[in-house]
């Protein structure tokens, strides 16, 4: 890799949640929603495109706006948001993007000659007779194109009823598409059961909620989805694209609930969406985290996963360097926003700096660190470099900063004073060997803000 890959893997000023990764022409492209910093609703932006070479997942390139909300007539000139797209290359070589607008009951299709776009509105998925699709509520589509056929997955199954939704949402549905990529040529079948259809099925404890994603790896089809728990991406397996699928487990939780039995929310507990990427035998799960103390400013993250000889996936841990070739070398300056765990009551959160004119400076930092809260960075390889000091750039609160190894051993501590502007506070480190997490623990009755840290 040209440089270290961190989470979030895009620049910290970019907010592309729900990201579905796909490889086209030697590059990884992600297709996701587009949030804004400090947004008050999901998906307020137009779709944008980012890509990276398959052999360097640290080198993400902005490809520009791929599709604008106003291009789809149902958005009423951009009034309604577009959520969670997925894209596949059709039999004709063109690229087809599927998405839903709000809960308006349509699966929209756009098409482009290149994977990054620009995309043009094509129409809405219809049955052969021109009628609308049946099956689950039309939301969060996923698409799979392979020699055996073209498959479209979709659904939304909350645990409560909404006035503008059907009374019963049994699960996620799948239909086959014709080679025109817009005509359904089969009746829908259920591939995962939601809240109201879960009893007596393998989905009973982790019923389907939203965020359909589909992959074919080896002999298995993997249906990835967000459960009713919200924070977790689960998976079900089948040896056929139409199922039946059987629930198998959790791939990742964006607050690490369930990882090795963990019951502590280690980041904001909120919705999740993503997909699996496989490159040269290495598998990854893409997901998102939440910032700005809201559910509406989500950032793209990813972790390595392992698929065993039976096709099963062990739950991944949230780290600060999921796409990296190895662990982080503890040398130089880092942005505090790469902390993968933010633990405390109330929860700390990532935020963007604003300048005096109120414009976004695109510098992210951590707020609301107090009362023993932790900002944890995972993981550093201290066999690669032996730092002598660690400095943290802080402002506002007054208290004690403790540096913890693996959230347990206190390596060093220092008092820090209240300042209006960013100021560095340093500690000397003992010799450390091996791979470890570093946690910044803030003992203060006042909220402290944390910008960068530096190993020397």
Order of alpha helices (4+ residues) and beta strands (2+ residues): beta-beta-beta-beta-beta-beta-beta-beta-beta-beta-beta-beta-beta-beta-beta-beta-beta-beta-beta-beta-beta-beta-beta-beta-beta-beta-beta-beta-beta-beta-beta-beta
